[in-house]
Amino acid sequence: MSVEELESVVSGLSQAELARFSHWFEEFIADQWDRQIEQDMQAGRLDAALKRADDHYEAGRCTPL
């Protein structure tokens, strides 16, 4: 199915169906993001950023949220 076909189907949903689809899609995107972050962490692609964050914390340059 093409993006155009998906757009056509989604635009034809009722408000209730659109709300249900929207909720599902937001969870789907969040799960994709979580998997990507996990893969990046395992591959070491975040090591430099994490080191900088630790350095800032140790130097007292962080404040509580």
C-alpha positions as CSV (number, residue, x, y, z in Angstrom):
1,M,0.0,0.0,0.0
2,S,1.4,3.4,-0.9
3,V,1.5,6.5,1.3
4,E,-1.2,8.1,-0.9
5,E,-3.5,5.1,-0.3
6,L,-2.9,5.2,3.4
7,E,-3.7,9.0,3.4
8,S,-6.9,8.3,1.6
9,V,-7.9,5.6,4.0
10,V,-7.0,7.6,7.1
11,S,-8.8,10.7,5.8
12,G,-12.0,8.6,5.5
13,L,-12.0,7.4,9.1
14,S,-14.7,8.4,11.5
15,Q,-13.7,10.6,14.5
16,A,-13.7,7.5,16.8
17,E,-11.7,5.4,14.3
18,L,-9.2,8.3,13.8
19,A,-8.7,8.7,17.5
20,R,-8.1,4.9,17.9
21,F,-5.7,4.9,14.9
22,S,-3.9,8.0,16.3
23,H,-3.4,6.4,19.7
24,W,-2.1,3.2,18.0
25,F,0.2,5.1,15.7
26,E,1.7,7.2,18.6
27,E,2.5,4.0,20.5
28,F,3.9,2.5,17.3
29,I,6.2,5.5,16.7
30,A,7.3,5.5,20.4
31,D,8.2,1.8,20.2
32,Q,10.2,2.4,17.1
33,W,12.1,5.3,18.8
34,D,12.8,3.1,21.9
35,R,14.1,0.3,19.7
36,Q,16.4,2.7,17.8
37,I,17.7,4.2,21.0
38,E,18.4,0.7,22.3
39,Q,20.2,-0.3,19.1
40,D,22.3,3.0,19.2
41,M,23.2,2.3,22.9
42,Q,24.3,-1.2,22.2
43,A,26.3,-0.1,19.2
44,G,28.1,2.5,21.3
45,R,26.8,5.5,19.3
46,L,25.7,7.3,22.4
47,D,28.8,6.7,24.4
48,A,30.3,10.1,23.7
49,A,27.1,12.0,24.6
50,L,26.7,10.0,27.8
51,K,30.3,10.7,28.7
52,R,29.8,14.4,28.2
53,A,26.6,14.3,30.4
54,D,28.5,12.4,33.1
55,D,31.3,15.0,32.9
56,H,28.9,17.9,33.3
57,Y,27.2,16.2,36.2
58,E,30.5,15.5,38.0
59,A,31.6,19.1,37.4
60,G,28.3,20.3,39.1
61,R,27.0,21.9,35.9
62,C,23.6,20.2,36.2
63,T,20.5,21.2,38.1
64,P,17.6,19.1,39.3
65,L,14.5,19.1,37.1
